[in-house]
Amino acid sequence: MIDETLLRDAANTVAATGPGEAALEAMRRLWPALRFVSCSDDDVPARLAPAWVGEDFNLYLIGNGEHCVALTRDVDTAIGIVVAAVAA
C-alpha cells in the first residue's frame, strides 16, 4: 500500500533529483518492494488526475495488474509510482 507519507517522500525525492532516472534509482533503493517507472505527463490519459502534483512532475499510482502497467487512484491496491515529467 502506498500511503500519503510515502507519496510525499517520493515527491520530495523527485523534487530533489529531478524527474529522471536518478529519482527512479533513489526510490528503488528506498522502497525495493514497489515498482517505479517514468514517462512524460503527455503520455498519461488526461482523464486521470495525478496522485501528487509537483512543480515539474506529477505522480500517478501503478495498479496491481497481472500484465501491462495500469494506472489507478486506489492507494490500497497500488504497487508503484509513475513519475511523469511535465514539459515546461
ZIVENQUI-V848324 format. One record per helix or strand of 3 or more residues. SS is the DSSP state (hx for helix, st for strand). FROM is the first residue (numbers start at 1). LEN is the number of residues. If there is no record, write none. Layout:
# ZIVENQUI-V848324
ss:from:len
SS:FROM:LEN
SS:FROM:LEN
This chain:
# ZIVENQUI-V848324
ss:from:len
hx:4:14
hx:21:10
st:35:6
hx:41:3
st:57:6
st:80:6
